[in-house]
Amino acid sequence: MNIYITGLSSGYEVEHLVRLFYPMAPLTLTPPEEGTDCVWAEKRPDSLWAMVRQGGKSQTAEAPLPAPAEEGGETPEFALASLTYDLLRRWTGIRPPWGKMTGVRPVRLVHDKRAAGWTEEQIDDFFLGRFDCSPEKYRMAKAIADLQEPILKAGSAPKTYSLYIGIPFCPSRCSYCSFVSCNLDRDRKLVQPYVDCLCREVEAIREEADKAGLKLCSIYIGGGTPTSLSAAQLRQLMGTVRDCFDLSALVEYTVEAGRPDCTDAEKLAVIKEYGATRISINPQTFSDEVLANIGRKHSAQDILDCCAEARAAGHDDINMDLIAGLPGDTVEGFEKSLRQAIALDPENITVHTLTLKRASRIVIEDQKENDYADVAAMLEKCHLLAEAGYRPYYLYRQKNTLQNLENVGWCKPGHEGYYNIYIMEEVQTILSAGAGGSTKLVADGGRRMQRIFNFKYPTEYIQRFDEVLERKKGVADFYDHDLGTETSG
């Protein structure tokens, strides 16, 4: 199946809506040959036209051009996307759970519409009517928005910020992962120079934040796998953080303890000793077979042992990640993993839907969409979380996610992950340290934003570290003057 779009200045909306129905379909720049399988969408001089052709059969749809946007009409892009969407719904019998929505932050839309003065009825029509969102997904998005409101009010106070510290090292690369991370066996020599630079950048961030009059509210050390560092390196990094910031003023301090094949009792004790209030242990699955399929070099029992060690070290706010749709998993297998996670009684359980990322081994090795189990049926098992006392508190979506589904963080009441909410709803400045870091500066209630990017790869980050520090001076400058939209390299 190919996608062909013509007559528009941008076919982005149409292209991504077609992929709700045909996720692996490539975009072609030339008209498909007669008889080939395709979705063809065209803006003509006096009409909009769409066709789907598959297996020797075809169907078309046509509509008049919309009224100009200034007269209350839709844009031609959205009108053609809607025409094509309706055609493909009829043709395939598939109704995407989020309808025509292709954006990653549906909960943010609820917040934005409320802030703009829309009535609840208008918001209902926006989701259910204009975008054909399913009532179930909309109810979840709306409930999450309601829960988040008081948290966002506190997090969006003027000049409030969070700190992200990235560790781009892993013991091995999981098959679904596309993040820039280095394999420890191959790149161990980079780790200590990287940690040394990272500590200097944390100190520079403190200086720039002080100059700008910013107040830190949360810290998140993520990756990669932060516990791929040695216990001594964790002490060095977290000691620098403790020396630079008043940890008692934080609402949250998270460290991703990640994988049990590099997280031990000593590292868990260090994380607790140096002030972290929340950790994440990420099994992804409790099936040894599926763990092997994704390239994990540990067992489900190792995860259970790691959780016990975390509790023994005094960690009382633990998140666990699961992924629905991993290669070789089944609906029954996912339910078993979910029940096991619930039995461990963590304060948070985050359920991700597998995303086919272009740079991941899954996609490179050309596994197809239909190699995966019914992910929607897997996510239906999340009623077990609600029955166990968890509630959804944040949600986001990604392109190329199986069956156009979502990622949802569930928590026990009072254990919401604040940083997850802040970064997803874009209400505050996030200052980012480390390779691949993206600092997002926010002012004037979100009306003014600017990004500052660090170098992507650890080697370049280390070699050009003076430039990293120079760019960080843009933090204080931003709060004095609007100097543009981004600084990147």
Phi, psi and omega per residue, in radians:
M1 nan 2.176 3.075
N2 -1.946 2.740 3.083
I3 -1.966 2.250 3.085
Y4 -2.267 2.176 -3.105
I5 -2.232 2.316 -3.126
T6 -2.521 2.678 3.081
G7 1.660 -0.152 3.140
L8 -1.897 2.636 3.039
S9 -1.231 -0.511 3.072
S10 -2.484 2.203 3.114
G11 -1.775 0.326 -3.032
Y12 -0.987 -0.874 -3.074
E13 -1.096 -0.776 -3.134
V14 -1.105 -0.821 -3.105
E15 -0.969 -0.838 -3.055
H16 -1.318 -0.468 3.028
L17 -1.224 -0.676 3.091
V18 -1.047 -0.639 -3.105
R19 -1.280 -0.160 2.961
L20 -1.142 -0.500 -3.111
F21 -1.768 -0.574 -3.129
Y22 -2.275 1.406 -2.948
P23 -1.045 -0.550 -3.061
M24 -1.681 0.086 -3.027
A25 -1.199 2.247 3.085
P26 -1.450 2.686 3.039
L27 -1.530 2.289 3.099
T28 -1.979 2.559 -3.089
L29 -1.688 -0.073 3.123
T30 -2.113 2.599 -3.122
P31 -0.997 2.324 3.119
P32 -1.080 2.579 3.107
E33 -1.209 2.699 -3.137
E34 -0.969 2.264 3.064
G35 1.604 -0.223 -3.128
T36 -1.397 2.620 3.123
D37 -1.205 2.261 -3.103
C38 -2.846 2.813 2.850
V39 -2.006 2.128 -3.066
W40 -2.036 2.129 3.119
A41 -2.179 2.289 -3.005
E42 -2.483 2.342 2.949
K43 -1.676 2.002 -3.135
R44 -1.707 2.983 -3.110
P45 -1.005 -0.556 -3.070
D46 -2.220 0.150 -3.104
S47 -2.867 2.996 2.998
L48 -1.955 2.460 -3.039
W49 -2.472 2.435 3.101
A50 -2.453 2.604 3.115
M51 -2.495 2.479 2.931
V52 -2.102 2.353 3.135
R53 -2.315 2.214 -3.074
Q54 -2.696 2.262 3.092
G55 1.050 0.575 3.096
G56 1.483 -0.051 3.093
K57 -1.988 2.764 -3.115
S58 -2.617 2.837 3.075
Q59 -2.596 2.547 -3.125
T60 -2.194 2.857 3.051
A61 -2.537 2.572 -3.117
E62 -2.478 2.602 3.125
A63 -2.623 2.698 3.066
P64 -1.210 2.782 3.052
L65 -1.089 2.496 3.129
P66 -1.251 2.779 3.017
A67 -1.108 2.726 3.111
P68 -0.985 2.562 -3.101
A69 -1.022 -0.617 -3.132
E70 -1.195 -0.259 3.077
E71 -1.777 0.244 3.104
G72 1.652 0.072 3.134
G73 -1.486 2.973 3.078
E74 -1.396 2.828 2.981
T75 -1.245 2.654 3.081
P76 -1.006 -0.603 -3.139
E77 -1.071 -0.862 -3.111
F78 -1.213 -0.659 -3.138
A79 -1.112 -0.735 3.123
L80 -1.222 -0.659 3.081
A81 -1.076 -0.730 3.133
S82 -1.157 -0.730 3.099
L83 -1.052 -0.779 -3.132
T84 -1.165 -0.706 3.109
Y85 -1.041 -0.851 -3.136
D86 -1.081 -0.681 3.098
L87 -1.080 -0.810 -3.087
L88 -1.249 -0.521 3.041
R89 -1.080 -0.778 3.130
R90 -1.155 -0.731 -3.033
W91 -1.202 -0.770 -3.038
T92 -1.633 -0.370 -3.018
G93 1.310 0.151 -3.129
I94 -1.666 2.331 2.953
R95 -1.985 1.861 3.133
P96 -1.013 2.383 -3.035
P97 -1.060 -0.521 3.099
W98 -1.777 0.244 3.097
G99 1.060 -2.313 -3.102
K100 -1.462 0.025 -3.088
M101 -1.291 2.172 3.080
T102 -2.031 -0.086 -3.128
G103 -1.298 2.865 -3.024
V104 -1.609 -0.202 -3.002
R105 -2.220 1.204 3.133
P106 -1.107 -0.575 3.121
V107 -1.145 -0.637 3.102
R108 -1.043 -0.620 3.114
L109 -1.080 -0.680 3.107
V110 -1.096 -0.828 3.114
H111 -1.029 -0.793 -3.081
D112 -1.126 -0.751 -3.126
K113 -1.154 -0.698 3.086
R114 -1.111 -0.739 3.130
A115 -1.108 -0.525 3.138
A116 -1.432 0.002 3.081
G117 1.586 0.195 3.128
W118 -1.194 2.565 3.024
T119 -1.352 2.837 3.107
E120 -1.096 -0.588 3.121
E121 -1.152 -0.692 3.108
Q122 -1.136 -0.685 3.121
I123 -1.179 -0.711 3.077
D124 -0.969 -0.843 -3.102
D125 -1.151 -0.620 3.125
F126 -1.048 -0.836 -3.118
F127 -1.326 -0.896 -2.980
L128 -1.415 -0.591 -3.110
G129 -1.604 -1.116 -3.051
R130 -1.117 -0.693 -3.045
F131 -1.865 -0.029 3.065
D132 1.011 0.591 3.093
C133 -1.215 2.481 3.136
S134 -1.203 2.549 3.138
P135 -0.993 -0.610 -3.106
E136 -1.147 -0.800 -3.130
K137 -1.190 -0.663 -3.141
Y138 -1.152 -0.733 3.115
R139 -1.043 -0.702 3.128
M140 -1.147 -0.789 3.133
A141 -1.052 -0.730 -3.108
K142 -1.203 -0.707 3.112
A143 -1.118 -0.684 3.108
I144 -1.141 -0.740 3.111
A145 -1.040 -0.725 3.115
D146 -1.073 -0.772 -3.127
L147 -1.139 -0.639 -3.047
Q148 -1.313 -0.391 -2.957
E149 -0.898 -0.892 -3.133
P150 -1.154 -0.559 3.110
I151 -1.194 -0.703 -3.140
L152 -1.198 -0.600 3.116
K153 -1.068 -0.748 3.119
A154 -1.217 -0.718 -3.084
G155 -1.291 -0.308 -3.111
S156 -1.730 0.221 3.057
A157 -1.011 2.505 -3.087
P158 -0.927 2.363 3.072
K159 1.094 0.467 2.985
T160 -1.553 2.481 3.130
Y161 -2.535 2.831 3.008
S162 -2.081 2.730 -3.120
L163 -2.000 2.220 3.038
Y164 -1.948 2.319 3.116
I165 -2.151 2.089 -3.027
G166 -1.783 2.332 3.087
I167 -2.020 1.753 -2.990
P168 -1.557 0.781 3.131
F169 -2.222 2.533 3.112
C170 -2.482 2.655 3.060
P171 -1.159 -0.513 3.039
S172 -2.787 2.889 -3.102
R173 -1.723 2.152 3.090
C174 -1.233 2.603 -3.010
S175 -1.148 -0.434 -3.098
Y176 -1.567 -0.076 -2.942
C177 -1.573 2.427 3.062
S178 -2.142 0.087 -3.138
F179 -1.161 2.662 3.054
V180 -1.303 1.861 3.095
S181 -2.485 2.657 -3.097
C182 -1.838 2.458 3.089
N183 -1.351 2.214 -3.061
L184 -1.054 -0.677 -3.117
D185 -1.058 -0.597 -3.077
R186 -1.588 -0.584 -2.948
D187 -2.084 0.411 -3.068
R188 -1.025 -0.545 -3.116
K189 -1.130 -0.336 3.138
L190 -1.428 -0.329 -2.922
V191 -1.118 -0.877 -3.095
Q192 -1.147 -0.800 3.052
P193 -1.023 -0.612 3.126
Y194 -1.147 -0.810 3.141
V195 -1.089 -0.677 3.109
D196 -1.056 -0.801 3.115
C197 -1.139 -0.722 -3.113
L198 -1.053 -0.734 3.119
C199 -1.106 -0.683 3.100
R200 -1.152 -0.649 3.123
E201 -1.196 -0.671 3.075
V202 -1.026 -0.745 3.117
E203 -1.115 -0.686 3.124
A204 -1.171 -0.653 3.105
I205 -1.099 -0.726 3.109
R206 -1.036 -0.766 -3.136
E207 -1.100 -0.791 -3.110
E208 -1.198 -0.672 3.105
A209 -1.115 -0.681 3.105
D210 -1.130 -0.740 3.119
K211 -1.058 -0.646 -3.101
A212 -1.475 -0.094 -3.131
G213 1.265 0.554 -3.106
L214 -1.526 2.658 3.135
K215 -2.072 2.135 -3.106
L216 -1.371 2.344 3.114
C217 -2.100 -0.427 3.112
S218 -2.663 2.710 3.112
I219 -2.258 2.461 3.101
Y220 -2.380 2.060 3.042
I221 -1.789 1.948 -3.052
G222 -2.247 -2.932 -3.073
G223 -2.865 -2.662 0.297
G224 0.890 -2.754 -3.127
T225 -2.329 1.750 -3.114
P226 -0.971 -0.586 -3.134
T227 -1.387 0.132 2.925
S228 -1.266 -0.302 2.988
L229 -1.200 2.701 3.035
S230 -1.252 2.897 3.089
A231 -1.045 -0.671 3.136
A232 -1.146 -0.700 3.125
Q233 -1.207 -0.642 3.039
L234 -1.072 -0.736 3.092
R235 -1.060 -0.754 -3.135
Q236 -1.053 -0.854 -3.096
L237 -1.190 -0.902 -3.085
M238 -1.226 -0.465 3.026
G239 -1.160 -0.693 3.073
T240 -1.096 -0.756 3.109
V241 -1.048 -0.798 -3.117
R242 -1.120 -0.641 3.126
D243 -1.224 -0.507 -3.034
C244 -1.544 -0.464 -2.970
F245 -2.296 2.676 3.058
D246 -1.468 1.689 -3.050
L247 -1.175 -0.415 -3.125
S248 -1.180 -0.320 -3.120
A249 -1.545 -0.074 -3.066
L250 -1.395 2.587 2.983
V251 -1.506 -0.295 -3.070
E252 -2.945 2.516 3.074
Y253 -2.471 1.824 -3.044
T254 -1.845 2.437 2.961
V255 -2.226 2.235 3.059
E256 -1.330 1.882 3.068
A257 -1.429 -0.279 2.877
G258 1.017 -1.801 -2.905
R259 -1.862 2.395 -3.116
P260 -1.234 -0.255 -3.138
D261 -1.337 -0.056 3.033
C262 -2.443 0.217 3.123
T263 -1.998 2.021 -3.115
D264 -2.138 3.126 -3.074
A265 -1.062 -0.662 -3.127
E266 -1.135 -0.793 -3.137
K267 -1.149 -0.696 3.097
L268 -1.083 -0.638 3.100
A269 -1.190 -0.699 3.109
V270 -1.076 -0.805 -3.127
I271 -1.018 -0.738 3.120
K272 -1.206 -0.784 -3.102
E273 -1.041 -0.635 -3.048
Y274 -1.637 0.279 2.846
G275 1.859 -0.021 3.121
A276 -1.134 2.438 3.135
T277 -1.872 -0.144 -3.061
R278 -2.646 2.398 3.065
I279 -2.250 2.830 3.100
S280 -2.179 2.157 3.048
I281 -1.993 2.095 -2.879
N282 -2.025 1.564 3.132
P283 -1.199 -0.605 -3.016
Q284 1.214 -0.665 3.068
T285 -2.803 2.745 3.033
F286 -1.888 0.333 3.082
S287 -1.704 2.114 3.112
D288 -1.062 -0.631 3.138
E289 -1.138 -0.783 -3.128
V290 -1.215 -0.664 3.063
L291 -0.983 -0.761 3.110
A292 -1.133 -0.674 3.141
N293 -1.048 -0.626 -3.073
I294 -1.624 0.035 3.055
G295 1.580 0.237 3.078
R296 -1.354 2.386 -3.105
K297 -1.847 0.838 3.072
H298 -2.642 2.971 -3.101
S299 -1.870 2.961 3.049
A300 -1.102 -0.613 3.106
Q301 -1.096 -0.618 3.086
D302 -1.048 -0.635 3.110
I303 -1.143 -0.785 3.124
L304 -1.051 -0.741 3.134
D305 -1.134 -0.681 3.139
C306 -1.122 -0.722 3.116
C307 -1.094 -0.728 3.117
A308 -1.111 -0.709 3.113
E309 -1.145 -0.639 3.121
A310 -1.123 -0.766 3.103
R311 -1.116 -0.713 3.135
A312 -1.101 -0.528 3.121
A313 -1.396 -0.087 3.085
G314 1.733 0.145 -3.140
H315 -1.299 2.112 -3.063
D316 -2.069 0.214 3.036
D317 -2.472 1.672 -3.024
I318 -2.065 2.330 2.984
N319 -1.824 2.551 3.017
M320 -2.258 2.315 3.112
D321 -1.712 2.392 2.936
L322 -2.175 2.674 3.091
I323 -2.137 2.171 3.059
A324 -1.523 2.283 3.061
G325 1.785 0.210 3.132
L326 -1.122 2.591 -3.116
P327 -0.981 2.244 3.112
G328 1.538 -0.146 3.115
D329 -1.416 2.817 3.117
T330 -2.257 2.944 3.078
V331 -1.040 -0.757 3.133
E332 -1.148 -0.686 3.128
G333 -1.158 -0.692 3.110
F334 -1.143 -0.735 3.116
E335 -1.048 -0.694 3.113
K336 -1.095 -0.743 3.102
S337 -1.109 -0.734 -3.135
L338 -1.109 -0.751 3.111
R339 -1.115 -0.652 3.113
Q340 -1.149 -0.741 3.102
A341 -1.068 -0.776 3.131
I342 -1.078 -0.677 -3.132
A343 -1.110 -0.503 3.107
L344 -1.312 -0.234 3.004
D345 1.090 0.761 3.050
P346 -1.268 2.805 -3.125
E347 -1.318 -0.470 3.115
N348 -2.290 2.496 2.930
I349 -2.316 2.105 3.136
T350 -1.843 2.176 -3.120
V351 -1.880 1.935 3.099
H352 -1.670 2.645 2.947
T353 -1.784 2.347 -3.104
L354 -0.978 2.287 3.077
T355 -1.956 2.281 3.141
L356 -1.490 1.617 -3.085
K357 -1.548 2.375 -2.980
R358 -1.014 -0.586 -3.090
A359 -1.580 0.063 -3.126
S360 -1.452 2.745 -3.133
R361 -1.138 -0.560 3.123
I362 -0.987 -0.812 -3.098
V363 -1.332 -0.728 -3.124
I364 -1.047 -0.646 3.132
E365 -1.478 0.071 2.925
D366 1.175 0.674 2.958
Q367 -1.325 2.439 -3.002
K368 -1.679 2.814 3.133
E369 -0.916 -0.711 -3.050
N370 -1.383 0.096 3.014
D371 -1.378 -0.117 -2.997
Y372 -1.894 2.641 -3.122
A373 -1.229 3.076 -3.114
D374 -1.255 1.713 -3.048
V375 -1.206 -0.616 3.112
A376 -1.038 -0.708 3.107
A377 -1.146 -0.584 3.067
M378 -1.109 -0.813 -3.097
L379 -1.174 -0.442 3.071
E380 -1.091 -0.394 3.116
K381 -1.245 -0.139 3.134
C382 -1.183 -0.128 2.997
H383 -1.050 -0.417 3.090
L384 -1.103 -0.592 3.104
L385 -1.162 -0.804 3.125
A386 -1.070 -0.710 -3.136
E387 -1.176 -0.434 3.125
A388 -1.565 0.071 3.061
G389 1.715 0.114 3.082
Y390 -1.549 2.702 3.070
R391 -2.395 2.568 -3.133
P392 -1.272 2.346 -3.097
Y393 -2.223 -0.280 2.955
Y394 -2.638 2.715 -3.010
L395 -2.621 2.406 2.984
Y396 -2.613 2.850 -3.105
R397 -2.206 2.803 3.114
Q398 -2.351 2.690 3.051
K399 -1.180 2.606 3.089
N400 1.128 0.433 3.031
T401 -1.385 2.421 -3.103
L402 -0.938 2.303 3.072
Q403 0.963 0.465 3.046
N404 0.981 0.677 -3.071
L405 -1.702 -2.791 -2.893
E406 -2.416 2.985 3.025
N407 -1.990 2.302 -3.052
V408 -2.326 2.292 3.011
G409 -1.612 2.213 3.110
W410 -1.946 2.519 -3.128
C411 -2.562 2.780 2.912
K412 -1.301 2.578 -3.134
P413 -0.920 2.309 -3.130
G414 1.558 -0.005 -3.127
H415 -2.098 0.561 3.081
E416 -1.091 2.466 3.061
G417 -1.441 1.794 -3.014
Y418 -1.098 -0.800 -3.104
Y419 -1.031 -0.716 3.135
N420 -1.016 -0.710 3.126
I421 -1.207 -0.784 -3.089
Y422 -1.059 -0.810 -3.050
I423 -1.278 -0.578 -3.085
M424 -1.324 -0.581 -3.097
E425 -1.671 -0.023 2.999
E426 0.954 0.857 -3.093
V427 -1.763 -0.186 -3.074
Q428 -2.526 2.902 3.059
T429 -1.196 2.385 3.005
I430 -2.068 2.011 3.070
L431 -1.647 2.189 -2.980
S432 -2.029 2.303 3.110
A433 -2.033 2.458 3.071
G434 1.958 2.941 -3.127
A435 -1.075 2.353 -3.135
G436 1.380 0.044 -3.092
G437 -1.173 2.458 3.096
S438 -2.161 1.810 3.076
T439 -1.371 2.278 3.115
K440 -2.066 1.990 -3.125
L441 -1.679 2.273 -3.067
V442 -2.233 2.314 3.104
A443 -2.541 2.932 3.076
D444 0.955 0.780 3.090
G445 1.135 0.476 3.128
G446 1.587 -0.016 -3.141
R447 -1.331 -0.336 3.129
R448 -2.224 2.167 3.138
M449 -2.368 2.680 3.069
Q450 -2.666 2.526 3.103
R451 -1.972 2.560 3.001
I452 -2.237 2.113 -3.062
F453 -1.786 2.376 2.949
N454 -1.468 2.883 3.074
F455 -1.131 2.559 -2.935
K456 -1.301 -0.740 -2.997
Y457 -1.769 2.502 -3.102
P458 -0.966 -0.689 -3.132
T459 -1.086 -0.809 3.141
E460 -1.171 -0.677 3.099
Y461 -1.013 -0.755 -3.136
I462 -1.229 -0.828 -3.054
Q463 -1.177 -0.535 -3.082
R464 -2.005 0.618 -3.019
F465 -1.129 -0.549 3.101
D466 -1.045 -0.614 3.103
E467 -1.208 -0.607 3.082
V468 -1.042 -0.816 3.138
L469 -1.137 -0.649 3.131
E470 -1.123 -0.712 3.132
R471 -1.116 -0.591 -3.110
K472 -1.113 -0.333 3.078
K473 -1.136 -0.293 3.101
G474 -1.180 -0.277 3.126
V475 -1.114 -0.963 -3.141
A476 -1.127 -0.661 3.137
D477 -1.053 -0.685 -3.103
F478 -1.019 -0.694 -3.080
Y479 -1.401 -0.160 3.026
D480 -1.714 -0.669 -3.052
H481 -2.521 2.638 3.007
D482 -1.570 1.835 -3.016
L483 -1.774 0.227 3.113
G484 2.277 -2.830 -3.007
T485 -1.862 -0.503 3.138
E486 -2.894 2.735 3.035
T487 -2.203 2.058 -3.049
S488 -2.502 2.974 3.125
G489 -2.825 nan nan
